[in-house]
Amino acid sequence: MLNYDYLNEITGGDAEFIAELLGDFVSQTPKLMEQIATALAQGDAATVGAAAHTLKGSARAVGADEFAAIALELEQAGKQGNLADAPDTLQRLQTYWQSLEAYLQERLAAA
């Protein structure tokens, strides 16, 4: 679920720094996903794109590449102003987040 080679590379293998990055990601992600969901419900493509862009960057920063790829789909939909498939994409993102968050919570508890 995480690209540990990347994570170790950017942190120098510092377990405390990795835990801090993952903790920040876990705390910020639900807020961004809620922002995306609210903007989507309002038909606000620009906000969907902007929030998804932030989420994608955060995911990439911790090596959550698959999660970032789904966020990129939402970002592109928002930037293109085409939200037709965005509800399904958001659902995939939320489903993936459930397993990713559980995985990260386990990692953080073990740290």
Buried (B, 14 or more C-beta within 10 A) or exposed (E): BBBEEBBBEBBEEEEEEBBBBBBEBBEEBEEBBEBBBEBBEEEBBEBBBBBBBBBBEBBBBBBBEEBBBBBBBBBBBBBEEEBEEBEEBBEEBBEBBEEBBEBBEEBBEEE
